[in-house]
């Protein structure tokens, strides 16, 4: 086999490689950046085929024809590779319509100069057959515009090399592996072309650049296909992902972590970037089920620098076959929203002045506790507490003092009652207390302690002091909240009629001797050891 046949076979093999890589990445051709990579492969294919047929040409005219055709690839490969590199590294915003039009126009201009060279000889100053091989090998003399074209093409490739070098520095882990893999291959076509331009190529004045560009395309195609990242081309990662307040976690189609920004590592308590490439189920077992869902949300309470809430939203990436090729997890800090929700919920169930539960929430709790006692047959007591002669406080000391008395009353109720007891302001100066799982005698004892503490309490704005009257009742099977409130209210009015400053309840009216109020209180104190 002659050298020219080997040379031709090398070019055709180069075309075969370019076509194979193009078929390999074609399913993702709808992405703008990938389209430019495919255009690069097409122009490599044209360049290689034309160079292969030129190596087999028998006449000067035939050689010249294939040489002109090869310039579609010579001028197209750096141009489309330039476009692809800018898309890949996140500089696509520089590709304005004017810039793209200008670059396309310049490439077309040089191709027209090549095609019409026999009229002006500005690109090739001469075309002469080889003294030994004859018209099977044509030697080209370079004209003035040849060097302008070389300057234009080398400028494009220089920019490509620089932006990829910057990407290799800035990108993380898998992305960096991609770019380094490409950068390792770029010097091959550079060296081949420079040797050809300087007329010092050892290969009979032949330009093997398209062969080396085919290997570049193959290597880069392997890198991005191996890491499943053609659908997830990084776009100015350092300037975007890590500057976001939201956490960003990117998974590939088999659930591997392929990118994670700083906020996401903070929210998910991940210390190292070494999780890149690992399966998300292994790194985040708590979220295993959620990470396999699509279009879902999850709210989680967590402990970071302080207790907080985060919301995770997972979104799928679909390829051209509408299959999930990856997932994006967005993590928001929703602590402020949760705190607002809690505050709104508190305001909805709280009394604005005292901070105790309001009447609406009281009614809800009454129904719930009565249903619980009915279901489990547990005791339950209910009391209504009223400040004695509260109108006199407002009249003598003013409404501001009256409000302060209500606030102090609420504070005493919180201090004296258990955390399981439910205390609410019924309205005005009336307060209701629910005693879950508490019999009448235990409730009566707690209320008497409260009464004594209130009587001895220094109110500040009202030196005369205050007292309370209390009516307390107990739940019985088949009882209703309405009936229980009415009984407690009746006991309250009984306490008022008996001189105020006392606690009256169901069993006390039945069990205690029918004596005056002071005798009843004394008997109660002796019975429960309050003396």
C-alpha positions, 0 to 999 in steps of 0.5 A: 500500500502506497503512502498516498493510500495510507494518507487517504485511509487516515482521512477517511477513518477520521471522517468515520470517527466524526460521524460516529461521535455525531450519531452518539450525541445526536439524541441531545441535538436540540440543546443549543450548545450541543447543536454547535458541537454537532456542527463542529463534527459535521465540518470535521467530517466534510474536511476529512472526506475532502482531504481523503479524496484530494489525496486520491486525486489524479489531476490538478483540477480535481485536487483543487476542487477537493481542496476548495471543498475541504475549506468548508471544514477548515473554516467551519471547525474553529468557528463552531468549536468556538461557539460550543466552547462559549456555550459550555463555559457559560459565556454564550451571552457574548454571542450576540447576533452581530458577533455571530453574523460577523464571524459567519460573514468572515468565514464565508468571505475567506471561502469565496476567496479560496474558491476564486483564487485562480482569478486573483491568487491572493490566497494561493500564490501558486499550485505546482505538482510534486517533482516526484509524484506529479499531480498526485501531490500538489504543493501550495504557495501561500498568498497574503489572505492565507495568513489573514485567514490563519490569524482569524482561525488561530484567534478563534482557537486561542479563545477556545483554549483560554475559556476552557483553561479558565473552566478547568480552574473554576469548575468542580470535580466532574466538570473539571474532568471533562474540560481537562480531558478536552484540553489534553487533546487540543494540542494535537491539532494545534501542533499539526496545523502549525507544522503545516503552515510553517512548511516543516511538516514531515508528512509530504506537505499534508495537513493532518489537522482534521484527523486530530480534530476527530480524536478531539471530538471522540475524546470530548464525546466520551467524557461528556457521555461517560459522566452523563452531563450533556444534558447538564452543561455547566453555565458560569457555575461559580458566579451563579450556583454558589451566589444563590441563597437557595441550595442547589443539588443536581442528580443524574439519571441514576441518582448520583450527585453531580453538583452541589452548591455551598448553601445546599451543603450547609442545609444538608450538613454535607462538609465535603465536595467529595460527595460528587459522583456518589449515590444520593441515597447513600449520602442522604439516606433520610431523604431517600424516598423523596430524591426518587420522586418528581415534581414534589415538595418536602418541608423539614425541621432541622437543627443548624446554627439554630432551629430552622425549617427548610423546603426541598423541591425536586424537579426532573430534567427530561431528554428529547425522548421525554425520559428523566435524565436527571433531577434538580433539588432546590432547597429554600430556608422557610424559617421566616415563613414558618415563624409567621405561620406560627405567629398567625396561628397564635394570634388566631387562637389568642386573646390580644390583651392577655395572651391567653387562648381566646373564646373561639379556641376555647370552644374547640378545646372543650369539644375535643376534651369532652369527646376524649373523656367520653371515649376513654371515660377519664375525668374532666373538670371545668371552671369559670373564674371572675374578678370581683367588682372589676367595674370599680377598678376601672372606675376608681383607677382607670381602664389602663389599670383595669387592663394591667389587672387582666394581664397580671391575672393571666400571668397568675393563671399561667403560674398556678395551672399545670401545663396540661390545663387549658386557660382562656379568656372568655370575655371581659374579666371572665376566664375559663379553665379546663382541667383534663383528666382531673376530678372535681376535688383536685380542680377545686384544690388548684382553684383555691390555691389560685384564689389565695394567691390572687388575694395576696398579690400586689397589683401595683396600680390598684392598692386595694387588691382584688379577689376572684369568685370561681364556679367549677363543675365536673364532666359526667357521661352524656354531658355536653359543653353547653350544659357544663358551662351553664353549671359552672356559670351557676356555681359562679353566681352562687359564689357571688351571692355567698359573698364573693372571694370563694370557689363553689363546685358540684361536690362542695355544694353537696358534701360540705355542711350547710353552714355559712360561707366562712364555715365552708371555707374553713372546713375545706381548708382543714380537709385539704390541709390548707391551714 
